[in-house]
Amino acid sequence: MRTFGVTLLAIAEKIETSNWASDRFIIAALILTWIAAISLINPSGDFPLNDDWVYGLVVRNLLKTGHFQFISPASANLFTQAYWGALFCLPSGFSFAALRLSTLVIAALGVVSLYGVTREVGCSKTMATLASLLLIFNPLYLGLANTFMTDVPFTATLIICFYFYVIALNRKSKLNLALALLLALAALGIRQYGLIFIAALSAGYIVKNAYAGKPLFKLLGQQAWEWGFSGPINAGLKPQDRFRHRQTWSPKPINKAFKCHFNLCACSFSL
């Protein structure tokens, strides 16, 4: 398996300068590498591993009753992962083998998305391939991918989220930004830490697009003026003067973005 990874890197180096070469070849090779690694591990069998029996009970109850409910105490949100795992149990019923398959699939998508992220930020095919191989053979990622624990689904969902987020920043695509935020919400549905990434995505997009090239302290100063001083001043102005004053001082895009982010976070707490 190690030899196969080295061979894949060598191929990536050879096609680095080839105009006809496509990233799809390397992506296919990465998927084959992932399948080969999992085949050697052979995680077949209807039995739990680590503590995923707790999460398995949630999926089993979801399939029986149609309701999401924790049967035993658990610290993770698990909402998104429970429905994801239930999809893989629909063909042949509940089993831990089906739940592990759901984790392996999302883990493979995480590997492919990491390659896409590194390519989007300007890395060469060789570096992107190396980064993906490091993720594949990371002991924690590879080991926990063969369970129904929340570690790998959460990590893979965030990597996929970052892929669409980087595209949104590079190409100013609102559709990809919306997909990134939805995936961040999906990550929050797996673990509570996802709330941090929702805030990070919002702040990053604001700084990159709404006020590109301006110092951060200036942005914060403008916002402080709007919230702390502009409100009382506007209260004593006529409507037409108030609008003119707001046009002069108020950073509208950042206001809208912060309001949208606040509402998004408020709705997220319900998970």
Backbone as JSON, one array per atom type, in Angstrom:
{
  "sequence": "MRTFGVTLLAIAEKIETSNWASDRFIIAALILTWIAAISLINPSGDFPLNDDWVYGLVVRNLLKTGHFQFISPASANLFTQAYWGALFCLPSGFSFAALRLSTLVIAALGVVSLYGVTREVGCSKTMATLASLLLIFNPLYLGLANTFMTDVPFTATLIICFYFYVIALNRKSKLNLALALLLALAALGIRQYGLIFIAALSAGYIVKNAYAGKPLFKLLGQQAWEWGFSGPINAGLKPQDRFRHRQTWSPKPINKAFKCHFNLCACSFSL",
  "N": [[0.82, -1.2, 0.0], [1.96, 1.22, 0.75], [3.85, 1.45, -1.27], [2.14, 1.79, -3.43], [1.1, 4.31, -2.9], [3.41, 5.91, -3.15], [3.93, 5.48, -5.83], [1.69, 6.72, -6.94], [2.22, 9.38, -6.29], [4.49, 9.78, -7.86], [3.39, 9.57, -10.41], [1.72, 11.78, -10.37], [3.63, 13.82, -10.33], [4.73, 13.52, -12.89], [2.62, 14.17, -14.61], [2.24, 16.75, -14.02], [2.97, 18.97, -15.57], [1.61, 18.47, -17.85], [-0.59, 19.37, -20.35], [-2.91, 18.08, -21.18], [-3.54, 16.43, -19.18], [-5.79, 15.57, -16.58], [-7.31, 16.45, -13.45], [-9.07, 14.56, -12.72], [-8.09, 11.99, -13.13], [-6.23, 11.62, -11.06], [-7.92, 11.91, -8.87], [-9.55, 9.68, -9.23], [-7.6, 7.72, -8.82], [-6.99, 8.21, -6.15], [-9.38, 7.49, -4.91], [-9.39, 4.76, -5.53], [-7.15, 4.02, -4.08], [-8.1, 4.47, -1.48], [-10.18, 2.56, -1.39], [-8.66, 0.24, -1.65], [-7.17, 0.3, 0.72], [-9.21, 0.05, 2.64], [-10.18, -2.44, 1.94], [-8.08, -4.1, 2.69], [-8.21, -3.8, 5.42], [-10.78, -4.75, 5.94], [-13.49, -4.34, 7.28], [-15.85, -5.87, 7.91], [-18.93, -7.24, 9.22], [-21.53, -7.52, 11.62], [-21.35, -5.81, 14.13], [-20.66, -3.63, 16.9], [-18.13, -1.03, 17.27], [-15.71, 0.48, 19.38], [-17.35, 3.13, 20.91], [-19.55, 3.28, 19.3], [-21.89, 1.87, 19.46], [-23.77, 3.23, 20.93], [-24.55, 5.31, 19.23], [-25.49, 3.75, 17.19], [-27.82, 2.66, 18.27], [-29.44, 4.88, 18.25], [-29.87, 5.26, 15.51], [-31.18, 2.87, 14.91], [-33.53, 3.17, 16.4], [-34.52, 5.37, 15.06], [-35.1, 4.29, 12.56], [-37.11, 2.53, 13.27], [-39.16, 4.01, 14.56], [-39.23, 6.46, 13.3], [-38.49, 8.77, 14.5], [-36.08, 11.01, 15.84], [-34.13, 10.26, 18.54], [-32.24, 10.04, 21.5], [-31.24, 7.04, 22.85], [-29.47, 6.22, 24.77], [-27.21, 8.04, 26.95], [-25.29, 10.55, 25.3], [-22.65, 12.61, 24.05], [-22.37, 13.92, 21.64], [-24.04, 15.74, 18.97], [-25.17, 14.38, 16.72], [-27.33, 14.4, 14.99], [-27.34, 14.9, 12.12], [-25.64, 12.82, 11.28], [-27.02, 10.55, 12.1], [-29.27, 10.44, 10.41], [-27.93, 10.25, 8.0], [-26.64, 7.75, 8.3], [-28.93, 6.16, 8.51], [-29.9, 6.17, 5.92], [-28.25, 4.35, 4.62], [-29.04, 2.07, 5.77], [-31.5, 1.5, 4.79], [-31.78, -0.23, 2.45], [-31.31, -2.97, 3.31], [-32.02, -3.14, 5.95], [-31.36, -2.43, 9.49], [-27.96, -2.44, 10.49], [-24.68, -2.7, 11.84], [-22.68, -2.92, 10.02], [-23.71, -1.62, 7.76], [-23.83, 0.95, 8.81], [-21.11, 1.46, 9.21], [-20.34, 1.48, 6.55], [-21.55, 3.83, 5.7], [-19.97, 5.72, 7.01], [-17.51, 5.22, 5.79], [-18.02, 6.03, 3.18], [-18.55, 8.83, 3.41], [-16.09, 9.53, 4.4], [-14.41, 8.98, 2.22], [-15.36, 10.94, 0.45], [-14.45, 13.13, 1.84], [-11.68, 12.88, 1.5], [-11.42, 13.26, -1.29], [-12.43, 15.86, -1.44], [-10.52, 17.25, 0.02], [-8.37, 17.13, -1.72], [-9.48, 18.72, -3.73], [-9.72, 21.18, -2.35], [-7.02, 21.87, -1.83], [-6.1, 22.16, -4.44], [-7.67, 24.3, -5.28], [-6.67, 26.4, -3.77], [-4.29, 26.83, -4.95], [-2.26, 24.92, -4.92], [0.1, 22.53, -6.25], [-0.45, 19.61, -8.34], [1.04, 17.52, -7.3], [1.49, 18.26, -4.58], [-1.16, 18.44, -3.73], [-1.97, 15.79, -4.07], [-0.26, 14.53, -2.26], [-1.17, 15.65, 0.15], [-3.73, 14.54, 0.25], [-3.12, 11.81, 0.38], [-1.84, 11.73, 2.83], [-3.98, 12.22, 4.49], [-5.55, 9.96, 3.95], [-3.96, 7.86, 4.98], [-3.68, 8.62, 7.57], [-3.54, 7.6, 10.87], [-5.64, 7.98, 12.76], [-7.77, 8.94, 11.18], [-8.08, 6.89, 9.25], [-8.5, 4.68, 10.9], [-10.79, 5.35, 12.53], [-12.61, 5.72, 10.53], [-13.61, 3.29, 10.01], [-15.61, 2.84, 11.77], [-18.68, 3.84, 13.43], [-18.35, 6.17, 14.73], [-18.32, 9.72, 15.56], [-16.16, 11.23, 14.75], [-14.78, 11.08, 12.18], [-16.95, 11.52, 10.24], [-17.63, 14.17, 10.99], [-15.2, 15.56, 10.55], [-14.81, 15.05, 7.78], [-17.12, 16.23, 6.69], [-16.64, 18.91, 7.27], [-14.36, 19.34, 5.7], [-15.43, 19.04, 3.13], [-17.18, 21.16, 3.27], [-15.34, 23.31, 3.42], [-14.27, 23.1, 0.88], [-16.33, 24.0, -0.89], [-16.52, 26.5, 0.2], [-14.06, 27.74, -0.32], [-14.21, 27.85, -3.1], [-16.35, 29.6, -3.28], [-15.18, 31.95, -2.29], [-13.07, 32.37, -4.11], [-14.36, 32.62, -6.59], [-16.47, 34.23, -6.11], [-19.03, 33.18, -5.65], [-22.31, 32.91, -4.82], [-23.96, 30.74, -4.65], [-22.23, 28.58, -4.04], [-21.35, 29.52, -1.6], [-23.7, 29.35, -0.13], [-24.02, 26.57, -0.15], [-21.75, 25.88, 1.32], [-22.38, 26.99, 3.84], [-24.64, 25.47, 4.46], [-23.47, 22.96, 4.69], [-21.82, 23.48, 6.84], [-23.77, 23.77, 8.79], [-24.69, 21.17, 8.72], [-22.44, 19.89, 9.75], [-22.53, 20.95, 12.3], [-24.75, 19.62, 13.14], [-23.65, 17.2, 13.71], [-21.52, 17.49, 15.54], [-21.05, 19.75, 18.29], [-19.06, 21.63, 17.93], [-19.25, 22.61, 15.4], [-20.54, 25.05, 15.33], [-18.62, 27.0, 15.71], [-17.32, 27.05, 13.26], [-19.28, 28.01, 11.56], [-19.4, 30.68, 12.37], [-16.77, 31.39, 11.69], [-16.74, 31.04, 8.88], [-18.6, 32.97, 8.09], [-17.4, 35.38, 9.01], [-14.98, 35.31, 7.57], [-15.89, 35.48, 4.9], [-17.06, 38.0, 4.91], [-14.87, 39.75, 5.39], [-13.31, 39.14, 3.17], [-14.86, 39.8, 0.89], [-16.85, 41.89, 1.32], [-15.36, 43.98, 2.42], [-12.83, 44.02, 1.15], [-9.36, 44.38, 1.25], [-9.31, 46.38, 3.16], [-8.13, 47.4, 6.39], [-8.58, 45.3, 9.26], [-9.08, 46.49, 11.75], [-10.16, 48.89, 11.01], [-12.58, 48.13, 9.9], [-13.85, 47.1, 12.18], [-13.96, 49.43, 13.66], [-15.69, 51.01, 12.11], [-18.0, 49.5, 12.38], [-18.41, 49.68, 15.13], [-18.96, 52.4, 15.31], [-21.4, 52.47, 13.95], [-23.08, 50.9, 15.58], [-22.73, 51.94, 18.16], [-22.68, 54.78, 18.14], [-23.87, 55.92, 15.88], [-26.57, 55.24, 15.99], [-27.83, 56.76, 18.21], [-27.32, 59.34, 17.14], [-28.73, 59.29, 14.73], [-31.3, 59.23, 15.69], [-32.01, 61.86, 16.25], [-32.22, 63.07, 13.79], [-33.75, 64.22, 10.73], [-35.85, 62.18, 8.57], [-34.9, 62.14, 5.84], [-32.3, 63.18, 6.13], [-31.32, 61.32, 7.88], [-31.16, 59.03, 6.33], [-29.19, 59.85, 4.5], [-27.05, 60.21, 6.22], [-26.74, 57.6, 7.11], [-25.99, 56.33, 4.75], [-23.51, 57.41, 4.46], [-21.97, 56.56, 6.67], [-22.62, 53.96, 7.45], [-21.67, 50.58, 7.21], [-23.22, 48.73, 5.12], [-23.15, 46.08, 3.9], [-21.77, 44.55, 5.82], [-23.41, 44.79, 8.01], [-25.76, 43.45, 7.18], [-24.7, 40.92, 6.78], [-23.85, 40.23, 9.36], [-26.3, 40.22, 10.71], [-27.6, 38.17, 9.35], [-25.88, 36.09, 10.01], [-26.22, 36.03, 12.78], [-28.92, 35.25, 13.02], [-28.74, 32.76, 11.81], [-27.05, 31.37, 13.58], [-28.67, 31.45, 15.84], [-30.82, 29.84, 15.07], [-29.41, 27.51, 14.84], [-28.86, 26.68, 17.42], [-31.03, 25.25, 18.22], [-30.6, 22.67, 17.42]],
  "CA": [[0.0, 0.0, 0.0], [2.87, 2.36, 0.76], [4.42, 1.53, -2.62], [1.11, 2.33, -4.32], [1.04, 5.75, -2.65], [4.59, 6.52, -3.75], [3.72, 5.43, -7.28], [0.7, 7.75, -7.27], [2.93, 10.67, -6.24], [5.36, 9.85, -9.04], [2.53, 9.84, -11.56], [1.29, 13.18, -10.25], [4.76, 14.66, -10.74], [4.92, 13.41, -14.33], [1.56, 14.83, -15.34], [2.1, 18.1, -13.48], [3.1, 19.96, -16.63], [0.9, 18.0, -19.03], [-1.79, 20.16, -20.58], [-4.05, 17.21, -21.39], [-3.82, 15.67, -17.96], [-6.89, 16.1, -15.78], [-7.31, 16.08, -12.04], [-9.96, 13.42, -12.52], [-7.3, 10.77, -13.06], [-5.66, 11.53, -9.71], [-9.05, 11.69, -7.96], [-9.91, 8.26, -9.35], [-6.54, 6.94, -8.19], [-7.14, 8.37, -4.7], [-10.53, 6.66, -4.5], [-8.94, 3.37, -5.58], [-6.26, 3.84, -2.93], [-8.96, 4.36, -0.29], [-10.86, 1.27, -1.45], [-7.66, -0.8, -1.39], [-6.84, 0.33, 2.15], [-10.34, -0.49, 3.39], [-10.26, -3.87, 1.63], [-7.09, -4.78, 3.52], [-8.72, -3.8, 6.81], [-11.95, -5.64, 5.9], [-14.3, -4.1, 8.49], [-17.17, -6.47, 7.75], [-19.48, -7.86, 10.42], [-22.58, -6.75, 12.29], [-20.97, -5.63, 15.53], [-20.2, -2.26, 17.15], [-16.72, -0.8, 17.59], [-15.57, 1.61, 20.3], [-18.61, 3.51, 21.55], [-20.57, 3.59, 18.3], [-23.13, 1.17, 19.75], [-24.72, 4.24, 21.41], [-25.08, 5.99, 18.05], [-26.24, 2.76, 16.43], [-29.16, 2.56, 18.86], [-30.21, 6.04, 17.79], [-30.28, 4.99, 14.13], [-32.17, 1.79, 14.94], [-34.79, 3.76, 16.86], [-34.99, 6.25, 13.99], [-35.69, 3.44, 11.52], [-38.33, 1.88, 13.78], [-40.2, 4.96, 14.95], [-39.22, 7.65, 12.47], [-38.17, 9.92, 15.35], [-34.71, 11.08, 16.34], [-34.12, 10.29, 20.0], [-31.13, 9.33, 22.12], [-31.63, 5.94, 23.74], [-28.49, 6.27, 25.86], [-26.53, 9.35, 26.99], [-24.21, 10.78, 24.32], [-22.24, 14.01, 24.08], [-22.43, 14.49, 20.29], [-25.38, 16.04, 18.47], [-25.44, 13.15, 15.95], [-28.56, 14.51, 14.19], [-27.04, 14.7, 10.7], [-25.04, 11.5, 11.06], [-28.05, 9.52, 12.29], [-30.06, 10.34, 9.17], [-27.01, 9.75, 6.97], [-26.5, 6.31, 8.51], [-30.21, 5.51, 8.25], [-30.03, 5.99, 4.47], [-27.52, 3.15, 4.22], [-29.73, 0.92, 6.36], [-32.79, 1.3, 4.13], [-31.88, -1.38, 1.53], [-31.35, -4.3, 3.93], [-32.31, -3.06, 7.38], [-30.3, -1.93, 10.37], [-26.78, -3.24, 10.82], [-23.49, -1.88, 12.06], [-21.92, -2.95, 8.77], [-24.25, -0.54, 6.94], [-23.42, 2.22, 9.43], [-19.7, 1.67, 8.89], [-20.27, 1.85, 5.14], [-21.9, 5.25, 5.59], [-18.8, 6.47, 7.41], [-16.46, 5.05, 4.77], [-18.38, 6.83, 2.01], [-18.33, 10.24, 3.7], [-14.65, 9.69, 4.55], [-13.87, 9.06, 0.86], [-15.71, 12.27, -0.06], [-13.55, 14.06, 2.5], [-10.37, 12.77, 0.84], [-11.53, 13.92, -2.6], [-12.62, 17.29, -1.22], [-9.24, 17.82, 0.43], [-7.62, 17.34, -2.97], [-10.06, 19.88, -4.38], [-9.37, 22.39, -1.59], [-5.61, 22.22, -2.06], [-5.98, 22.63, -5.82], [-8.33, 25.61, -5.37], [-5.82, 27.42, -3.15], [-3.1, 27.03, -5.77], [-1.22, 23.9, -4.76], [0.34, 21.69, -7.41], [-1.05, 18.28, -8.27], [1.86, 16.69, -6.41], [1.21, 18.63, -3.19], [-2.54, 18.07, -3.44], [-1.99, 14.34, -3.93], [0.42, 14.21, -1.0], [-2.08, 16.0, 1.25], [-4.81, 13.55, 0.28], [-2.56, 10.54, 0.85], [-1.6, 11.86, 4.27], [-5.28, 12.06, 5.15], [-5.97, 8.55, 3.81], [-3.18, 6.98, 5.85], [-3.64, 9.1, 8.94], [-4.04, 6.48, 11.7], [-6.94, 8.29, 13.37], [-8.79, 9.03, 10.13], [-8.3, 5.57, 8.66], [-9.04, 3.77, 11.91], [-12.14, 5.72, 12.93], [-13.49, 5.62, 9.37], [-14.18, 1.94, 10.04], [-16.58, 2.8, 12.86], [-19.76, 4.82, 13.28], [-18.06, 7.29, 15.61], [-18.61, 10.99, 14.91], [-14.93, 11.96, 14.43], [-14.53, 11.16, 10.74], [-18.01, 12.25, 9.55], [-17.52, 15.6, 11.3], [-14.03, 16.08, 9.84], [-15.04, 15.0, 6.34], [-18.13, 17.24, 6.35], [-15.98, 20.22, 7.3], [-13.48, 19.44, 4.54], [-16.32, 19.29, 2.0], [-17.64, 22.53, 3.48], [-14.25, 24.21, 3.04], [-14.11, 23.06, -0.57], [-17.29, 24.92, -1.48], [-16.25, 27.84, 0.72], [-12.93, 28.29, -1.08], [-14.73, 28.18, -4.42], [-17.16, 30.81, -3.12], [-14.28, 33.09, -2.14], [-12.28, 32.58, -5.33], [-15.2, 32.94, -7.74], [-17.57, 35.07, -5.63], [-20.24, 32.42, -5.96], [-23.25, 32.86, -3.7], [-24.47, 29.37, -4.56], [-21.25, 27.78, -3.3], [-21.36, 30.0, -0.22], [-24.88, 28.76, 0.5], [-23.71, 25.16, 0.07], [-20.78, 25.82, 2.42], [-23.09, 27.24, 5.09], [-25.49, 24.3, 4.73], [-22.59, 21.89, 5.16], [-21.41, 23.86, 8.2], [-24.91, 23.41, 9.63], [-24.68, 19.7, 8.8], [-21.37, 19.55, 10.7], [-23.06, 21.28, 13.63], [-25.66, 18.53, 13.48], [-22.86, 16.05, 14.15], [-20.82, 17.9, 16.76], [-21.33, 21.12, 18.67], [-17.98, 22.52, 17.49], [-19.58, 23.18, 14.1], [-20.98, 26.44, 15.49], [-17.44, 27.85, 15.55], [-17.0, 27.17, 11.85], [-20.27, 28.9, 10.97], [-18.92, 32.04, 12.63], [-15.54, 31.61, 10.93], [-17.09, 31.19, 7.47], [-19.26, 34.26, 7.92], [-16.41, 36.45, 9.18], [-14.05, 35.26, 6.45], [-16.52, 35.97, 3.68], [-17.25, 39.44, 5.08], [-13.58, 40.43, 5.22], [-12.79, 38.9, 1.83], [-15.66, 40.38, -0.17], [-17.51, 43.15, 1.64], [-14.37, 45.03, 2.68], [-11.53, 43.51, 0.71], [-8.26, 45.35, 1.2], [-9.36, 47.31, 4.27], [-7.64, 46.82, 7.65], [-9.64, 44.76, 10.11], [-9.41, 47.42, 12.83], [-11.03, 49.91, 10.43], [-13.91, 47.54, 9.8], [-14.43, 47.05, 13.52], [-14.25, 50.8, 14.05], [-16.9, 51.42, 11.42], [-19.14, 48.81, 12.98], [-18.62, 50.26, 16.45], [-19.65, 53.67, 15.09], [-22.79, 52.2, 13.56], [-23.85, 50.35, 16.69], [-22.6, 52.7, 19.41], [-22.84, 56.23, 18.03], [-24.74, 56.32, 14.78], [-27.97, 55.09, 16.4], [-28.31, 57.95, 18.91], [-27.29, 60.51, 16.27], [-29.82, 59.17, 13.77], [-32.58, 59.45, 16.36], [-32.32, 63.29, 16.23], [-32.19, 63.59, 12.44], [-34.92, 64.03, 9.89], [-35.75, 60.93, 7.8], [-34.03, 62.25, 4.67], [-30.92, 63.35, 6.6], [-30.93, 60.06, 8.51], [-30.77, 58.12, 5.25], [-27.91, 60.31, 3.96], [-26.03, 59.91, 7.23], [-26.52, 56.15, 7.12], [-25.26, 56.0, 3.54], [-22.12, 57.84, 4.61], [-21.22, 55.92, 7.74], [-22.98, 52.58, 7.75], [-21.22, 49.51, 6.3], [-24.41, 47.91, 4.94], [-22.93, 44.64, 3.71], [-21.36, 43.86, 7.04], [-24.6, 44.74, 8.87], [-26.62, 42.37, 6.72], [-24.03, 39.64, 6.99], [-23.87, 39.91, 10.79], [-27.67, 39.87, 11.07], [-27.85, 36.85, 8.8], [-25.1, 35.14, 10.8], [-26.84, 35.92, 14.1], [-30.13, 34.42, 12.88], [-28.31, 31.39, 11.51], [-26.56, 30.76, 14.83], [-29.81, 31.29, 16.75], [-31.55, 28.67, 14.64], [-28.56, 26.34, 15.01], [-28.87, 26.23, 18.81], [-32.14, 24.32, 18.41], [-30.11, 21.33, 17.18]],
  "C": [[0.87, 1.26, 0.0], [3.5, 2.56, -0.61], [3.43, 2.13, -3.59], [1.0, 3.84, -4.15], [2.22, 6.48, -3.27], [4.47, 6.55, -5.27], [2.75, 6.51, -7.73], [1.33, 9.13, -7.24], [3.82, 10.84, -7.46], [4.55, 10.17, -10.3], [2.07, 11.29, -11.54], [2.39, 14.14, -10.68], [4.93, 14.66, -12.25], [3.86, 14.18, -15.1], [1.36, 16.28, -14.89], [2.1, 19.14, -14.59], [2.36, 19.55, -17.9], [-0.41, 18.77, -19.19], [-3.04, 19.29, -20.67], [-4.47, 16.49, -20.11], [-4.9, 16.36, -17.15], [-6.75, 15.64, -14.34], [-8.18, 14.85, -11.79], [-9.21, 12.1, -12.43], [-6.74, 10.57, -11.64], [-6.77, 11.27, -8.7], [-9.48, 10.23, -8.0], [-8.88, 7.37, -8.68], [-6.62, 7.04, -6.67], [-8.29, 7.52, -4.18], [-10.14, 5.18, -4.5], [-8.0, 3.06, -4.42], [-7.06, 3.66, -1.64], [-9.65, 3.01, -0.25], [-9.89, 0.13, -1.14], [-7.31, -0.86, 0.1], [-7.96, -0.28, 2.99], [-10.47, -1.99, 3.15], [-9.26, -4.66, 2.46], [-7.55, -4.86, 4.98], [-9.9, -4.76, 6.95], [-12.84, -5.49, 7.14], [-15.71, -4.66, 8.39], [-17.62, -7.11, 9.06], [-20.46, -6.95, 11.12], [-22.28, -6.67, 13.78], [-20.48, -4.2, 15.71], [-18.7, -2.22, 17.43], [-16.62, 0.49, 18.41], [-16.91, 1.89, 20.98], [-19.72, 3.75, 20.54], [-21.86, 2.79, 18.5], [-24.21, 2.16, 20.24], [-25.38, 4.94, 20.22], [-25.88, 5.02, 17.18], [-27.65, 2.59, 16.96], [-30.05, 3.71, 18.42], [-30.74, 5.8, 16.38], [-31.36, 3.9, 14.1], [-33.53, 2.31, 15.39], [-35.38, 4.67, 15.8], [-35.67, 5.45, 12.89], [-37.01, 2.83, 11.98], [-39.47, 2.88, 13.98], [-40.3, 6.17, 14.03], [-38.89, 8.91, 13.24], [-36.72, 9.83, 15.8], [-34.74, 11.23, 17.86], [-32.94, 9.49, 20.52], [-31.68, 8.27, 23.07], [-30.74, 5.92, 24.98], [-27.8, 7.63, 25.83], [-25.39, 9.41, 25.97], [-23.91, 12.26, 24.3], [-22.35, 14.68, 22.72], [-23.87, 14.8, 19.9], [-25.95, 14.88, 17.65], [-26.62, 13.28, 14.99], [-28.29, 14.2, 12.72], [-26.54, 13.29, 10.43], [-26.06, 10.39, 11.21], [-28.88, 9.34, 11.02], [-29.2, 9.84, 8.01], [-26.83, 8.24, 7.1], [-27.78, 5.56, 8.21], [-30.43, 5.28, 6.75], [-29.37, 4.69, 4.01], [-28.15, 1.88, 4.8], [-31.04, 0.61, 5.65], [-32.83, 0.07, 3.23], [-32.07, -2.72, 2.24], [-31.61, -4.26, 5.43], [-31.1, -2.61, 8.19], [-29.19, -2.94, 10.55], [-25.61, -2.3, 11.02], [-22.59, -1.89, 10.83], [-22.39, -1.83, 7.84], [-23.85, 0.82, 7.49], [-21.95, 2.51, 9.15], [-19.52, 2.07, 7.43], [-20.6, 3.33, 4.94], [-20.72, 6.13, 5.99], [-17.7, 6.39, 6.36], [-16.75, 5.9, 3.54], [-18.11, 8.32, 2.26], [-16.84, 10.52, 3.89], [-13.97, 9.79, 3.19], [-14.17, 10.42, 0.23], [-14.82, 13.33, 0.58], [-12.17, 14.05, 1.88], [-10.38, 13.51, -0.5], [-11.67, 15.43, -2.44], [-11.33, 17.96, -0.76], [-8.35, 18.06, -0.79], [-8.15, 18.58, -3.69], [-9.72, 21.19, -3.69], [-7.94, 22.83, -1.88], [-5.38, 22.7, -3.48], [-6.56, 24.04, -5.97], [-7.46, 26.72, -4.78], [-4.48, 27.56, -3.85], [-2.0, 26.0, -5.63], [-1.08, 23.08, -6.04], [-0.36, 20.35, -7.25], [-0.29, 17.38, -7.3], [1.55, 16.97, -4.94], [-0.21, 18.25, -2.8], [-2.68, 16.56, -3.25], [-1.36, 13.9, -2.62], [-0.48, 14.51, 0.19], [-3.19, 14.97, 1.38], [-4.32, 12.2, 0.78], [-2.28, 10.58, 2.35], [-2.9, 11.71, 5.05], [-5.73, 10.6, 5.1], [-5.27, 7.67, 4.84], [-2.95, 7.55, 7.24], [-4.24, 8.03, 9.85], [-5.41, 6.75, 12.31], [-8.04, 8.3, 12.31], [-9.12, 7.65, 9.57], [-8.93, 4.62, 9.66], [-10.49, 4.07, 12.25], [-13.12, 5.73, 11.77], [-14.17, 4.25, 9.31], [-15.1, 1.74, 11.24], [-17.73, 3.75, 12.52], [-19.59, 5.94, 14.29], [-18.21, 8.6, 14.84], [-17.36, 11.71, 14.4], [-14.74, 12.17, 12.93], [-15.67, 11.84, 9.99], [-17.95, 13.76, 9.78], [-16.37, 16.22, 10.52], [-14.26, 16.12, 8.34], [-16.07, 16.04, 5.91], [-17.52, 18.63, 6.33], [-15.05, 20.4, 6.09], [-14.31, 19.73, 3.28], [-16.85, 20.72, 2.06], [-16.59, 23.54, 3.03], [-14.04, 24.24, 1.53], [-15.06, 24.04, -1.25], [-17.04, 26.36, -1.02], [-15.1, 28.5, -0.05], [-13.36, 28.68, -2.49], [-15.56, 29.47, -4.35], [-16.3, 32.05, -3.01], [-13.55, 33.4, -3.45], [-13.13, 33.1, -6.49], [-16.39, 33.82, -7.39], [-18.92, 34.45, -5.98], [-21.13, 32.33, -4.73], [-23.82, 31.45, -3.53], [-23.52, 28.49, -3.76], [-21.15, 28.23, -1.85], [-22.54, 29.41, 0.53], [-24.65, 27.28, 0.79], [-22.74, 24.99, 1.24], [-21.46, 26.02, 3.77], [-24.01, 26.08, 5.46], [-24.65, 23.14, 5.26], [-22.05, 22.2, 6.55], [-22.52, 23.54, 9.19], [-24.99, 21.89, 9.81], [-23.6, 19.23, 9.78], [-21.8, 19.86, 12.13], [-24.04, 20.22, 14.09], [-24.96, 17.26, 13.9], [-22.17, 16.34, 15.47], [-21.06, 19.38, 17.03], [-20.28, 22.11, 18.18], [-18.29, 23.16, 16.14], [-20.03, 24.62, 14.18], [-19.82, 27.41, 15.3], [-17.16, 28.08, 14.07], [-18.03, 28.01, 11.11], [-19.85, 30.35, 11.16], [-17.68, 32.35, 11.81], [-15.83, 31.83, 9.44], [-17.71, 32.56, 7.21], [-18.25, 35.41, 8.0], [-15.43, 36.48, 8.01], [-14.63, 35.81, 5.17], [-16.72, 37.48, 3.74], [-15.95, 40.18, 4.78], [-13.08, 40.3, 3.79], [-13.54, 39.67, 0.75], [-16.24, 41.75, 0.17], [-16.51, 44.29, 1.81], [-12.98, 44.52, 2.34], [-10.51, 44.64, 0.67], [-8.26, 46.35, 2.33], [-8.85, 46.66, 5.55], [-8.8, 46.39, 8.54], [-10.05, 45.74, 11.19], [-10.32, 48.55, 12.3], [-12.45, 49.41, 10.29], [-14.6, 47.52, 11.15], [-14.79, 48.44, 14.01], [-15.52, 51.32, 13.4], [-18.14, 50.77, 12.03], [-19.45, 49.35, 14.36], [-19.34, 51.6, 16.33], [-21.13, 53.44, 14.8], [-23.62, 51.78, 14.75], [-23.85, 51.26, 17.92], [-22.95, 54.17, 19.31], [-23.85, 56.64, 16.97], [-26.21, 56.23, 15.15], [-28.51, 56.31, 17.12], [-28.32, 59.19, 18.04], [-28.46, 60.48, 15.3], [-31.18, 59.49, 14.39], [-32.99, 60.92, 16.3], [-32.33, 63.9, 14.85], [-33.52, 63.39, 11.74], [-34.75, 62.77, 9.05], [-34.82, 61.02, 6.62], [-32.57, 62.41, 5.07], [-30.42, 62.06, 7.23], [-30.46, 59.06, 7.45], [-29.4, 58.52, 4.69], [-26.78, 60.01, 4.93], [-25.7, 58.43, 7.25], [-25.73, 55.71, 5.9], [-23.78, 56.33, 3.7], [-21.34, 56.97, 5.56], [-21.47, 54.41, 7.87], [-22.41, 51.59, 6.74], [-22.34, 48.49, 6.09], [-24.12, 46.43, 4.76], [-22.58, 43.91, 4.98], [-22.52, 43.77, 8.03], [-25.48, 43.57, 8.49], [-26.0, 41.02, 7.0], [-24.07, 39.24, 8.46], [-25.28, 39.53, 11.25], [-28.02, 38.47, 10.58], [-27.13, 35.78, 9.62], [-25.72, 34.94, 12.17], [-28.08, 35.04, 14.03], [-29.78, 32.97, 12.62], [-27.84, 30.68, 12.77], [-27.71, 30.52, 15.8], [-30.61, 30.04, 16.38], [-30.73, 27.4, 14.9], [-28.6, 25.8, 16.43], [-29.98, 25.22, 19.06], [-31.72, 22.88, 18.16], [-29.46, 20.75, 18.42]]
}
